[in-house]
Amino acid sequence: MGNATDTLIGWSLTVALLACLLGFIWGGALVGIGNNTERPDMAARGKRSMLWSCVAAGGIGAVFGLVGAFYNLARG
């Protein structure tokens, strides 16, 4: 890929994965707070947040791989 394209995709991937990591950490904090304060609804939201953060990170990785594969396929 071109230098500008590589930079753009690299930064986009980095920012998106950092957002997933922050969502996972925030979900873990919600689980901890929810369990310690006997608020099961908060703990359940934290668990969902952690799950969806992992799903999103996997999706981002798959999309990045597909974009690279199709770009290289188009170039020949």
DAKA-V558036 format. One record per residue. N is the residue number from 1. RES is the residue in one small letter. PHI is phi in whole degrees, 0 to 359 (NA if undefined). Layout:
n->N res->RES phi->PHI
n->N res->RES phi->PHI
This chain:
n->1 res->m phi->NA
n->2 res->g phi->289
n->3 res->n phi->298
n->4 res->a phi->294
n->5 res->t phi->294
n->6 res->d phi->300
n->7 res->t phi->296
n->8 res->l phi->297
n->9 res->i phi->293
n->10 res->g phi->298
n->11 res->w phi->293
n->12 res->s phi->298
n->13 res->l phi->297
n->14 res->t phi->297
n->15 res->v phi->296
n->16 res->a phi->295
n->17 res->l phi->289
n->18 res->l phi->294
n->19 res->a phi->296
n->20 res->c phi->296
n->21 res->l phi->296
n->22 res->l phi->296
n->23 res->g phi->296
n->24 res->f phi->294
n->25 res->i phi->296
n->26 res->w phi->298
n->27 res->g phi->297
n->28 res->g phi->297
n->29 res->a phi->294
n->30 res->l phi->297
n->31 res->v phi->298
n->32 res->g phi->297
n->33 res->i phi->293
n->34 res->g phi->297
n->35 res->n phi->289
n->36 res->n phi->283
n->37 res->t phi->256
n->38 res->e phi->56
n->39 res->r phi->240
n->40 res->p phi->296
n->41 res->d phi->294
n->42 res->m phi->291
n->43 res->a phi->296
n->44 res->a phi->294
n->45 res->r phi->297
n->46 res->g phi->296
n->47 res->k phi->295
n->48 res->r phi->297
n->49 res->s phi->298
n->50 res->m phi->295
n->51 res->l phi->297
n->52 res->w phi->291
n->53 res->s phi->294
n->54 res->c phi->293
n->55 res->v phi->297
n->56 res->a phi->296
n->57 res->a phi->296
n->58 res->g phi->296
n->59 res->g phi->296
n->60 res->i phi->296
n->61 res->g phi->297
n->62 res->a phi->293
n->63 res->v phi->296
n->64 res->f phi->300
n->65 res->g phi->295
n->66 res->l phi->293
n->67 res->v phi->299
n->68 res->g phi->297
n->69 res->a phi->294
n->70 res->f phi->291
n->71 res->y phi->296
n->72 res->n phi->292
n->73 res->l phi->294
n->74 res->a phi->290
n->75 res->r phi->284
n->76 res->g phi->98
